[in-house]
Amino acid sequence: MDSSTRTSKAASEGGWRFSRVREAEPSLPEVHGSIPVTRRGSWLRQLLAFTGPGYMISVGYMDPGNWATDIAGGARFGYTLLSVIMISNLMAILLQALSARLGIVTGRDLAQACRAAYSKPVSIALWIACELAIIACDLAEVIGTAIALKLLFGIPLIAGALIAALDAFLLLFLMNKGFRFLEAFIIMLLVVIGVCFATEIVLSAPPVAAVFGGFVPSKEIVSNPEMLYLAIGIIGATVMPHNLYLHSSIVQTRDFEQTEAGKRHAIRWATVDSTIALMLALFVNAAILIVAAAVFHANGQTDVAEIEQAYALLSPLLGVGVASVLFAVALLASGLNSTVTATLAGQIVMEGFVRLRLPHWARRLVTRALAIVPVIFVMAFYGEGGTSRLLILSQVILSMQLPFAVIPLVQFVSDKGKMGTFAISRPVAMLSWAVASIIVVLNVKLLFDTMFGTG
């Protein structure tokens, strides 16, 4: 059965109604249904068949854009905000499970689903908002990669930003090798990040009781305005809009049976995959905060809030020269991973909303250029210090776009007319709307505070 037939059958079985829109090409057609899976064999064999997409979306939850918030939280308040990282991660697990469900049941990614469900003006508006969010996300990743190259090799930020453009060719090379090859590359870099931070935790030797105590929510988080502001920043920056589009697409790389039983099997294992992967993201984000608390907060360096500050202080405070190097290596791996997945998400969004198919190399170069040009412009006119303001702007844009991804997603998976028997139950729908509302409200507050200088 070819991919177009699978998509058409998936849509009809899922109950999706396309009264206005003709059948679209499958999401990421070059790799759609390219990875065989089986409902037989051991649970490990079944899990391994679905392992990959979850790790690709987990990249967005540990990207360089999150590092400064985690560092600031640990340096200023010790281990207290670990509970916030855990809660935000649980929210992410739920939303990514919904995204995978949408893609598996309907045979459409979130961008295609929006185009099918909404009027043309609304779809265009959503597309523009999403493109802005991807550009904003790319800004953070390019800057993070450039900072890592500067810290490790002394490369100026402008040159580092230009080097980051080469990932467009890296992604093209990996995709040509097969989607499994791309997943393996992403997982390899995630292992590097995990090992680096596991080593950092061992070197910093945080008190175990204090660490576990930090995962217990504290009233102080709400009563202390400064702590609340950082907590809002952590939760608000957790769910990246492009991840919801990305996940709904790449789960369709699995060639699962287009039957009710086959889809339920795929949903189950795709959810397990993303949940395990997001637990790795929880470890990395918690590790950044734990190291900051054990090294900076414990030594009275409570004002550390930037990546370069953390790099400069780690080795002197720990007395271990490799500590700062490991930190920078993890940052570089995070930046490379994030730019690859964000670029892929850009392709999914453009093809899903406007059905514009560019050659893969051209799409990736365009996406890269839209991120690198502002970085070079800002550094040329405002110096390297201007990149921090650019990072703030990127997070503001992401905050503005997030509701336009979360709300349609929850709306679609709650609709029995679109999902049929796969629509989420009322309790799960209520929880999903609650999570969506919390994220939207906190992002609006974070946006307001950032624009008007409060908090």
BAROKOL-282401 format. One line per 3 residues: number of its first residue (from 0); their letters; for each residue x, y, z of C-alpha. Coordinates in pm, whole numbers, plus 32768, in hexadecimal, padded with zeros to 4 digits. Example, Ala and Ser with C-alpha at 12.3 -4.5 7.8 and 13.67 -1.06 7.14 Angstrom:
% residues 2
0	AS	84CE 7E3E 830C  8557 7F96 82CA .
This chain:
% residues 455
0	MDS	8000 8000 8000  80A0 814E 7F9A  80B6 827D 807E .
3	STR	7F9E 8345 7FDA  7EAE 8220 7FFB  7F11 81F4 8167 .
6	TSK	7ECF 8364 81AB  7D7C 8361 8104  7D14 8228 81BE .
9	AAS	7D96 82B3 8307  7CCB 83EF 82DC  7B8B 8333 8292 .
12	EGG	7BB6 823E 83B2  7C0E 8357 84A1  7ACB 840C 844A .
15	WRF	7B71 8548 83C3  7A87 8615 82EF  7B18 86BB 81BA .
18	SRV	79E8 8763 8123  7AB5 8888 80A8  7C18 880F 8078 .
21	REA	7C90 870D 7F7E  7D6F 85F0 7FF1  7ECB 866F 803E .
24	EPS	8019 85CA 800A  8091 8508 813A  815C 85C4 823A .
27	LPE	82D0 85A9 81EB  8281 84CA 80BF  83EF 8471 8087 .
30	VHG	83F3 83A9 81CF  8280 836B 820E  8242 8202 827A .
33	SIP	83AD 81AD 8234  83F7 80F9 837C  8350 7FA4 83A9 .
36	VTR	82BA 7F4C 84FB  821C 7E10 8583  8113 7DB8 8682 .
39	RGS	81BF 7C6F 86C2  82FA 7C19 877E  8377 7C8C 88D1 .
42	WLR	8316 7DDB 896B  847E 7E4D 893E  8473 7E07 87C8 .
45	QLL	832D 7EC7 87AA  83B4 7FEA 8875  84F3 7FFE 87A7 .
48	AFT	8426 8009 8666  8379 8147 86E3  84A9 81DC 8791 .
51	GPG	8524 8319 86EA  8416 8424 86BA  83FD 845E 8831 .
54	YMI	8570 84A7 884A  855D 8597 8724  844D 8664 87CC .
57	SVG	84FC 8651 891F  8611 8723 8883  852E 8855 8890 .
60	YMD	8507 882F 8A08  867B 8847 8A51  86E4 8942 894A .
63	PGN	87CD 8A6B 8994  869F 8B4E 89C2  864B 8A99 8B08 .
66	WAT	87A8 8A9A 8B9B  87B3 8C01 8C19  866B 8BD9 8CD7 .
69	DIA	86DF 8A96 8D7C  8830 8B2F 8DD5  878E 8C64 8E69 .
72	GGA	8693 8B94 8F2C  879E 8ABB 8FCB  8893 8BD4 9011 .
75	RFG	8791 8CB5 90B3  86AD 8BC4 916B  876C 8A7E 918E .
78	YTL	86A2 8943 9157  8546 89D4 9197  84DE 89F5 902A .
81	LSV	8520 8888 8FD7  83AF 884B 901C  8356 8946 8F0D .
84	IMI	8435 8893 8E11  838A 874A 8E69  8228 87DA 8E48 .
87	SNL	8276 8881 8CFC  8308 873B 8C7C  81C9 8680 8CD7 .
90	MAI	8103 8783 8C11  81E9 8749 8AE9  81BB 85CE 8AFD .
93	LLQ	8042 85FA 8AE2  8048 86ED 89BE  8144 8620 88F7 .
96	ALS	8071 84E7 892B  7F49 85A5 8898  801D 8614 8771 .
99	ARL	8087 84AE 8727  7F1D 843B 8742  7EAD 853F 8643 .
102	GIV	7FB1 84D6 8543  7F78 8361 856C  7DFB 836D 855F .
105	TGR	7DC1 846D 844D  7EF6 8434 8377  7F2E 85AB 8380 .
108	DLA	8020 8686 843D  7FA3 87AE 8508  7FE4 88A5 83ED .
111	QAC	7F1A 87D5 82F5  7E08 87AB 83F8  7DEF 8923 842A .
114	RAA	7DDA 895B 82B3  7CC3 885B 8297  7BF9 88DD 83BD .
117	YSK	7C12 8A58 839E  7BC5 8B5A 8294  7CD8 8BCE 81AA .
120	PVS	7D13 8D1E 825D  7D2F 8C6E 83AE  7E1A 8B68 831F .
123	IAL	7EFA 8C73 8287  7F01 8D32 83D0  7F5F 8BF4 848C .
126	WIA	806D 8BA8 838C  810A 8D02 83AB  8100 8CEC 8527 .
129	CEL	81A3 8B96 851D  82B2 8C04 842B  8305 8D26 8514 .
132	AII	831B 8C33 8636  8408 8B4E 8578  84E3 8C75 8517 .
135	ACD	84E3 8CE4 8684  853E 8B86 86F5  8651 8B78 85F1 .
138	LAE	86DF 8CBE 8677  870E 8C23 87CF  87AA 8AE7 873E .
141	VIG	8899 8BA1 8658  8906 8C86 8773  8934 8B5C 885B .
144	TAI	8A08 8AA5 8759  8AD6 8BDF 8717  8B12 8C11 888C .
147	ALK	8B83 8AA7 88B1  8C77 8ACA 878D  8D00 8C08 8829 .
150	LLF	8D2D 8B67 897E  8DCF 8A2B 88F7  8E9F 8AAE 87D5 .
153	GIP	8EA8 8C29 87FA  8DE3 8C5B 86B8  8D3A 8DB4 86A8 .
156	LIA	8BC1 8DAB 86C5  8B85 8E28 8561  8C64 8D16 84D2 .
159	GAL	8BBE 8C19 85B7  8A67 8C81 8538  8ADC 8C4E 83D1 .
162	IAA	8B68 8AF7 842A  8A14 8AA0 84BD  8988 8AC4 835C .
165	LDA	8A3D 8986 82FB  893A 88BA 83BA  8856 88EB 828F .
168	FLL	893E 8806 81CC  8964 8720 82FA  87EC 86E7 8307 .
171	LFL	87DE 86AA 8190  88F4 85A8 81AE  884D 84F7 82D2 .
174	MNK	86F6 84F0 822C  878F 845B 80F2  8820 8346 81C9 .
177	GFR	86C4 82F3 824C  85EE 836D 836A  8679 8264 8456 .
180	FLE	87D4 82F5 8419  8757 8451 8476  86B7 83CA 85B3 .
183	AFI	87FA 8317 8612  88C0 8458 85E3  87CF 851A 86C1 .
186	IML	87D7 840C 87CE  8954 8402 87C3  8967 8579 880C .
189	LVV	8864 8551 8920  8941 8446 89BE  8A65 853C 89B1 .
192	IGV	8992 8643 8A63  891C 8549 8B68  8A7C 84C6 8BAF .
195	CFA	8B07 8628 8BCC  8A06 868F 8CCD  8A15 8548 8D8B .
198	TEI	8B8A 858B 8DAF  8B45 86F3 8E1A  8A5C 8678 8F2C .
201	VLS	8B63 8584 8FA9  8C69 8699 8FAB  8B86 8792 905E .
204	APP	8B16 868B 915E  89C7 872B 91BE  8923 86C2 9308 .
207	VAA	8835 85A8 92AE  872E 8608 93B1  871F 876F 9330 .
210	VFG	86FC 86F7 91C9  85D9 8610 9216  853E 871F 92F0 .
213	GFV	8547 880B 91C8  8453 872D 9109  834A 876B 9217 .
216	PSK	827F 88A5 91C1  82B4 89C5 92B2  81C7 8ADF 9313 .
219	EIV	82EE 8BCA 92F4  82E0 8BAA 917B  8194 8C64 917E .
222	SNP	81DA 8D51 92A0  832D 8DC8 9223  82F8 8EAD 90F3 .
225	EML	8457 8E78 9068  8439 8D00 9088  82DF 8D05 8FEC .
228	YLA	8364 8DCB 8EC5  8476 8CCA 8E85  837C 8BAE 8EB2 .
231	IGI	829C 8C4A 8DAB  83C8 8C66 8CC5  8419 8AF5 8CF0 .
234	IGA	82B5 8A7F 8CAB  8278 8B7F 8B9A  83B2 8B1A 8ADD .
237	TVM	837E 89A3 8AFF  828E 8950 89E2  831D 89BC 8894 .
240	PHN	820B 89F4 878E  82D0 894E 8676  82ED 880C 8741 .
243	LYL	8176 87D0 8725  8186 87EE 85A9  82C2 871D 8599 .
246	HSS	8245 85FB 866E  80F8 85DB 85B7  81BF 85AC 8477 .
249	IVQ	82E6 84CF 84CF  8213 83C6 8580  818E 837F 8424 .
252	TRD	82E2 8301 83B6  8277 81B6 8454  81C5 80C4 836C .
255	FEQ	80BF 804F 8466  7F81 7F95 8407  7E67 8080 839B .
258	TEA	7D64 7FD1 8474  7CD1 8032 85C3  7DAD 7F32 8673 .
261	GKR	7EDF 7FA2 85AE  7EA6 810E 8605  7E6F 80C5 8775 .
264	HAI	7FB2 7FFE 8774  8067 8122 86CD  7FD5 8223 87BF .
267	RWA	803C 8151 88EA  81A6 8124 8881  81CE 8285 87F6 .
270	TVD	8158 830A 8947  824D 8229 8A00  8363 82A0 8918 .
273	STI	831E 8413 8952  82EA 83E5 8AC9  8439 8337 8AF7 .
276	ALM	84E8 843A 8A1E  844C 855D 8ADD  84C5 84C3 8C22 .
279	LAL	8623 84EF 8B92  85CB 865C 8B52  8558 8675 8CBC .
282	FVN	86A9 85EB 8D2D  876E 86E3 8C59  86A5 8815 8CC1 .
285	AAI	86AB 87A7 8E2D  8821 8764 8E11  8865 88C5 8D92 .
288	LIV	87A7 8955 8EBB  8847 8861 8FB2  89A7 88B6 8F3E .
291	AAA	8958 8A29 8F50  88D1 89FF 90B0  89F3 8926 9129 .
294	VFH	8B04 89FB 908C  8A82 8B61 9079  8975 8B7F 9185 .
297	ANG	8A41 8ABE 9284  8B6A 8BA9 924B  8AA2 8CEC 925D .
300	QTD	8AA4 8D28 90E4  892D 8D63 90D6  8934 8E5A 8FB5 .
303	VAE	89A9 8D63 8EAB  88A1 8D67 8D9B  8953 8D40 8C4C .
306	IEQ	89F7 8C19 8B9E  8B49 8CC3 8B78  8B50 8D22 8CE9 .
309	AYA	8B0D 8BB9 8D49  8C22 8B3D 8C64  8D1F 8C32 8CF4 .
312	LLS	8CD2 8BDB 8E60  8C9F 8A61 8E56  8E09 89EE 8E4B .
315	PLL	8E91 8AEF 8F44  8D83 8AA6 9046  8D98 892B 901E .
318	GVG	8F10 8924 8FFC  8EF1 8838 8ED3  8F64 88BB 8D81 .
321	VAS	8E89 87D0 8CB5  8D44 884D 8D54  8D23 897F 8C73 .
324	VLF	8D89 88B6 8B40  8C7A 87B2 8B80  8B7D 88CB 8BA9 .
327	AVA	8BDD 8963 8A58  8BE1 880F 89A8  8A7F 87CD 8A25 .
330	LLA	8A16 8928 89AA  8AA6 88E4 8851  89F6 8793 883B .
333	SGL	88B2 8837 88AB  88D3 894C 87A9  891B 8859 868B .
336	NST	87F9 8779 86EA  8706 889A 870F  8759 893D 85C3 .
339	VTA	872E 87F3 850A  85D6 87AB 859E  855E 8913 857E .
342	TLA	85BE 8917 840D  84FF 87D3 83D4  83D2 886B 8487 .
345	GQI	83E9 8994 839B  83C4 88AE 8271  8295 8804 830F .
348	VME	81E9 894F 8358  8220 89E3 81FD  81AE 88AA 8148 .
351	GFV	8088 8873 8232  7FF6 89D0 8232  8036 8A48 80CE .
354	RLR	809B 8907 8019  81D1 89B8 7F9D  82DC 88B5 7F55 .
357	LPH	8438 8940 7F25  856A 8869 7EE5  85DE 87F0 8039 .
360	WAR	872A 88A7 8028  867C 89EB 7FC5  857D 89D8 80E0 .
363	RLV	868B 8998 81E1  876A 8AAE 8160  8645 8BA2 8165 .
366	TRA	85F1 8B40 82CB  875E 8B63 8330  8783 8CB7 8287 .
369	LAI	864D 8D41 8334  86F1 8CF3 8482  885A 8D4B 8436 .
372	VPV	8822 8E9C 838A  8785 8F40 84C0  889E 8EB6 859C .
375	IFV	89AD 8F44 84BA  88F3 908F 8497  88CC 90BB 860F .
378	MAF	8A36 905E 865B  8AB6 9144 8547  89F7 9276 85C3 .
381	YGE	89D2 9235 873A  8AF8 9152 8788  8AEE 8FF9 8822 .
384	GGT	8A2C 9084 894B  8903 90B8 8865  88D0 8F42 8845 .
387	SRL	883D 8F35 89A3  872D 902B 893B  86F3 8F5A 8802 .
390	LIL	86C7 8E26 88DB  85C2 8EDC 89AB  850A 8F43 886E .
393	SQV	850D 8DDC 87F0  846D 8D60 8932  8362 8E6E 891D .
396	ILS	8309 8E02 87BA  82F8 8C95 8827  8212 8CF3 8946 .
399	MQL	8129 8DAA 8858  810F 8C83 876A  80E2 8B68 8864 .
402	PFA	7F65 8B8A 888F  7F38 8B67 8716  7FD0 8A0B 8726 .
405	VIP	7F51 8989 8874  7DE4 89EF 8853  7DA7 8952 86F8 .
408	LVQ	7E57 8814 8768  7D7A 87E3 889A  7C47 8846 87D1 .
411	FVS	7C8F 8743 86C2  7CDB 8619 87A3  7BA3 8664 8875 .
414	DKG	7ABD 8665 8744  7A15 8514 8703  79AD 858F 85AC .
417	KMG	7B1C 85A2 854C  7BB4 848E 8622  7A96 8394 8636 .
420	TFA	7ACF 8291 8747  7C2D 831A 877A  7BB2 8464 880B .
423	ISR	7C3D 8497 8969  7B52 8459 8A8E  7AA4 8574 8B45 .
426	PVA	7B8E 8566 8C76  7CC2 856F 8B94  7C25 8688 8AC9 .
429	MLS	7BE3 8752 8C05  7D4A 871B 8C78  7DCD 877A 8B1F .
432	WAV	7D03 88BC 8B15  7D7B 890C 8C76  7EE6 88D8 8C0F .
435	ASI	7EB2 89A4 8AD2  7E11 8ABC 8B9C  7F2C 8AC1 8C9B .
438	IVV	8036 8ACE 8B8E  7F81 8BDF 8ACD  7F41 8CB4 8C04 .
441	LNV	80A8 8C93 8C7C  812E 8CE6 8B24  8052 8E1A 8B0E .
444	KLL	80CD 8E8A 8C64  8236 8E46 8C03  8202 8F0A 8AC1 .
447	FDT	8167 902D 8B81  827C 9030 8C84  838A 9021 8B7A .
450	MFG	82F6 913B 8AAC  82AA 9223 8BD0  83CB 91CB 8CB1 .
453	TG	8306 9147 8DD9  835E 9018 8EAB .
